[in-house]
Amino acid sequence: MERICIMILIALGGLILLIAIAVRGEMENLLCFLMRGLLGSVGICVMNLFLARWGQSVDVGINAVTFLTTATLGIPGFLGLYALGFYQLL
C-alpha cells in the first residue's frame, strides 16, 4: 500500500509540474504526450490493484515500453496492454 501512495504522490507532483509548464504556453504537444504517459502509468498501477483484488493474475508492468504505448496511443494503448495480458492467460 505504501508503494501505491508513493506512486500517487509522484504522479501528482509530475502533474503539477506539467500544469505549470502548460500555463507558460510552451511545448503543448510534449505536455500532452507526458500527461498521457503519466496518467497511463497511474492507470496501470490502479488496474493491477483492482485485478489483484478480484483474483486475476494479469500484471502489466510499468516500464518504458508501457509508458510510451500509453503516451502515444492513449486509452486504446492502455486497453491493448491489458488485452495482451489477458491473451497470455489463454
C-alpha positions, 0 to 999 in steps of 0.5 A, a space after each residue: 500500500 505504501 508503494 501505491 501512495 508513493 506512486 500517487 504522490 509522484 504522479 501528482 507532483 509530475 502533474 503539477 509540474 506539467 500544469 505549470 509548464 502548460 500555463 507558460 504556453 510552451 511545448 503543448 504537444 510534449 505536455 500532452 504526450 507526458 500527461 498521457 504517459 503519466 496518467 497511463 502509468 497511474 492507470 496501470 498501477 490502479 488496474 493491477 490493484 483492482 485485478 489483484 483484488 478480484 483474483 486475476 493474475 494479469 500484471 502489466 508492468 510499468 516500464 518504458 515500453 508501457 509508458 510510451 504505448 500509453 503516451 502515444 496511443 492513449 486509452 486504446 494503448 492502455 486497453 491493448 496492454 491489458 488485452 495482451 495480458 489477458 491473451 497470455 492467460 489463454 
